[in-house]
Amino acid sequence: MSRAALLDRLREVKGCSYVPEIDLLRDVIYLLQGISGKHVAWRKEQLRAHEAGALEQTPAREITRLVVNEDHGIIPAPVQDRIHRLAELGQLYVRVKEYVDMHSQSRETRLSVQSLCHFLSGQLSEYYAMIAELETRWHLLAEGDPNVEHFSLQALVKSTRESLLRMRLMSTIVESCRDTNGNNLVSTIHVYTQTGDPFIRDFTSTLLDHVSRPFFHCLSRWIYDGELNDPCGEFFVALQHNDTSNPQQDTRRTPESDLAVVDEQGSTAADVWHSKFELRKELIPSFLSEDFANKIFSTGRSLNFIRCSCGEDDWSAMHAKLHAIDRERTLRYSDMVGLEHAIDAVYAAASGHLVHTFLHRFRLRDHLRALKEYLMLTKGDFADALMTSLGPSLSRPAHTLYQHNLSAALETAIRTSNAQYDDPDILRRLDARSLEFNAGDTGWDSFTLEYRVESPVSAVLDASAMAGYQILFNYLWKIQRVESTVTASWENLIALQRTLLRAGQKRTANSSLLRPTRLVMMHLNEIIHFVRQLQGFCQLEVIAYSWHGLEHEFEHHPGGDLDQLIEAHRSYLHTLISNALLRGGKRGQLDHLADEVRAQLDGILLFCAGLDDLSRHITTDLARIASGMVRLSSLLTIQEILPSSQKSMNHCLDKLEHTHTQFQQRLQSMIGMLERHPNLSVRDLARRWNFNLFYRRIREPDATTRIALPSS
């Protein structure tokens, strides 16, 4: 006899027989349900730190072992191996079932987790059907039904192979998603589709198609209706909750680093577009790129803005366009190509309609043109008329300015210029007012011109943008004031020169008095060149060129959404402020050149004031001579006839000379900085001022050109 036969004979004599396979099949059916059998049972144990190979301070964790009981018979090792392989399916089943039971009973379960549990419950139902079929076959086998064939442990291992793979995958997903919710859950499951195994890829895709239904339902409402239906906060678009106790959180900055305007939170168009919704990048599913998520975000935001801020007519027109799109197609994970086509179509319709509405119905171009013509003073006759009507009032203390006088002066400037032919709706938005002022300020320091816009145009021309236009107006208004002042001083100087010529012809004054006026005229001509080149640079190189670029952007790049329209305007305004204020020089000196220009303009006003004093002195003395108060015995100069006025006259001339010297030195310094400026447009201003290289080097005051009265 063979050794195996002898061993079997010995076991039979001692009463140690093999456990019948039908009994083992019954135990395996129990194990598949997580229940212990007679010969094979589950036992929970505490795994100690040293057993796990971990550190001593690691806490013990509970594990489940499969224990074989051979008290009632022998179970061979190969059979035990098959039982262990089948028992794995039962252990995985228990893990999945516990996850489903735990989240199904919780009221705080998110929609995505509920959807996952629903899918897992469906898979468990199929698993229960398989268990029921196995129990039926076992009972038939136990009753000796001859129709039951091939029902053994080996056959059971083969028949449950696909169920084992499916349960392994579900268990792995359950463990990965145990502390995950929302779109992160979808992203976690999506990772398992990136495999070469067709079974895993197909099963995971089917699972994702089911689990992602709440996401795609929310996505559909967002891109077709502009509504955010996300009760559990799982979507990557969310309502933005601003903390009103922290004003910096509600601050929207323009590209200029010094402009930060806090908008009052409310229901304005700017709030709806900028502050109502936010994109939560951490919740973007991994199967969507960030650019595609931004397009989805912009699509829903555009629809919401049209419905909330553009009126019922625009929303009805937009709704009709959406119905023309195939919105009956169900958005789902398994149809990503259809999803991309749907998003592209709705994005083009919503964004295109909103941009077209802004440019045409709400006349954004007309508002921008009005800002250019009035606040940037490119409508020259209006600027001159406003300067003429307001000049006398602004020279007085700021506290003497009254709103009704400013409004009347603005109305006069409009009626006496070509502005009267503009659209009345544009003109009614203009307003002249006085800003807050300090003690000693004049009207020139507090006056400003503002342009008012309403919703929804305020989404583009928000508070920060209007603050930028106010900076431009104040800067250009000062240049306009200086240009008007030096022009008036030039005309007064010409009139004074003519008076001196006539006085010389009548032999009531020496013609040598013309020399100081001629030298002053040379200095004033130099100043006029500076001011008009600065004014021409701002109007042509900065404003006209930037406006041409903005119009080109509107005409040749009509696509995009409202964000791109806002960005185009911000870029335009940023270019205006940066170039007009000569920004872009040394770091830490953002407005250094602009401050130098302002100081230069103040010096020019001081020079013009000194020139007026000189003219007043000469005119007064000539009047006294002409009236016969002083009799002339021979041809004398004013200083010889009126020695008492010589001191004050010399003081005026010294003051003018000192102011002019400061003007030249400051201009030479600015030209040196501008010649090294990184912006070519700004650098062109240096060539305008120094076209003949007159300011190549810093020159000491030349004694031959110093203003002085002729000696007797």
Buried (B, 14 or more C-beta within 10 A) or exposed (E): EEEEEEEBEEBEEEEEEBBEBEBBBBBBBBBBBBEBBBBBBBEEEEBEBEEEEBEEEEEEEEEBEBEBBEEEBEBEEEBBEBBEBBBBBBBBBBBBBEBBEEBBEEEEBBBBBBBBBBBBBEBBEEBEEBBEEBBEBBEBBEEEEEEBEEBBBEEBBEBBEEBBBBBBBBBBBBEBBEEBBBBBBBBBBBEBBEEEEEEBBEBBBBBBBBBBBBBBBBBBBBBBBBBBEBEBEBBBBBEBEBEEEEEEEBEBEBBBEBBBBEBEEEEBBBBBBBBBBBBBEEBBBBBBEEEBBBBBBBBBBBBBBBBBBBBEEBBEBBBEBBEEBEBEEEBBBEBEEBBEBBBEBBBBBBBBBBBEBBBEEBBBBBBBBBBBBBBBBBBEEBBBBBBBBBBEBBEEBBEEBEEEBBBBBBBBBBEBBEBEEBEEEBBEBBBBBBEEBEEEBBBBBBBBBBBEBEBBBBBBBBBBBBBBBBBBBBBBBBBBBBBBBBBEBBEBBEEBBEBBBEBBEEEBBBBBBBEBBEBBBEBBEBBBBBBBBBBEBBBEBBBEBBBEBBBEBBEEEEEBBBBBBBBBBBBBBBBBBBBBBBBBBEEEEBBBBBEBBBEBBEBBBBBBBBBBBBBEBBBEBBEBBBEEEBEEEEEBBBBEBBEEBBEEBBBBBBBBBBBBBBBBBBBBBBBBBBEEBEBEBBBBBBEBBBEEEBBEEEEEEEEEEEBEBEEE
